[in-house]
Structures are given as structure tokens and as C-alpha cells.
Amino acid sequence: MPKVALLSSVTGDVQHQKLLLAPEGCSNPEAEINRILLGLAADAPHFSWQQASETLRGAGFTPLDDIVEVSRAWDESRCGNAMTFAVVFPGDAGHEHAGKSVMASTWHACEGGTITLVDEYGQCLMADDRLWKHGAEGREQVPLGIVHLPSEQFASATQHAAAVRLLTESGFSVATASQDVSSGATESITQ
């Protein structure tokens, strides 16, 4: 069975973590990666990921670059009414999260809401929160506005309706989208 190695970064940031597929027959990928990186550091202490990647490739490791982190726990359904899904701010939202996808989760619910939005920095967003306005960062804030709820992430119309209900009960304005909102081609109903 192939082995996958997770390389951390001194920054501790998830986006700087790297995944490598170990070469077939490598019995101890951790020791081999350590040997390779320590050798590279001895020659060039401030090496880049590109240099490390090329050296690791030469030793038979394959960097896995297009990794998608799924924020929903694989076993979330074991926890009663827990629900996690993605919402997207419109590209013209006028604030710092315009065009971004964020996680909506009952796991992080606070302040009396049934669901909370969580951005890529772990910041919780409630329906009445305000974000920095584009071009006026640090000076002016604007409401969150409408969030899009792409329907293709749900296995059924019932699940989609439950997500809409959770969002609206927590005070969010929801536009349900039938297609990927990043493409600009959507049909939406605001609730």
C-alpha cells in the first residue's frame, strides 16, 4: 500500500504543509525524507520548497500539490444534528470575503445562533457581523450581506433545505445557487 508523508512547516500554517507520495518499497519514508532534507539544509540552509521538491522528486517521492482540505469531518453524521457545508460570498460583496468560500458549521455555533460561518483563519462570523469594506480597510465596515448556498454539495433536496433553514434561523440572508457561483452562472432564490 502506498504511503503518504505529511511535511509540516516552521510557520505552523496548514497552507504551508506539503504531502508526498513515498516511492514504492520505501519502508521508512520519514527517515528517508529527514535524510534528504538534512542533506539539502547542509548545502543551502534557506532552501525553497521548489528546491526541496526537486530533490525529493529525484529520490522518488511525488509531491501532491493539488490537495483539497475538506472541512467536514468524515464521521460527522454520528453526532446527531451536526452539519457542516460551504457557503460563498458573492464576488461583488464589497468586503474582505468577497468571492470567498467559508465553512458553515453547527459545531462552532455561538451567541445563540444555530450555525456559524468560519473563515480560512478560523474567525467565526455571525449574521450581524461586519467586515472591512474593500478600499476602506481599517476605516469602514459593511454588513456580511447575502451568502450563496451551492446545492450541488448536498446529497438530497432535504439536506439542502435543512442548510437553508439553519442559515436563515441564525439570521443569514441566503441565495440558493444551482451552479458554481464562482463561474458567475447561477440561478438563485434569496431567503
Salt bridges, closest charged atoms under 4 A:
ASP13 OD2 - HIS16 ND1 3.51
GLU32 OE2 - ARG35 NH2 2.58
GLU76 OE1 - ARG72 NE 3.46
ASP119 OD2 - HIS97 NE2 3.08
GLU120 OE2 - LYS100 NZ 3.06
GLU137 OE2 - HIS134 ND1 3.86
GLU140 OE2 - LYS133 NZ 3.76
GLU169 OE1 - ARG165 NH1 3.46
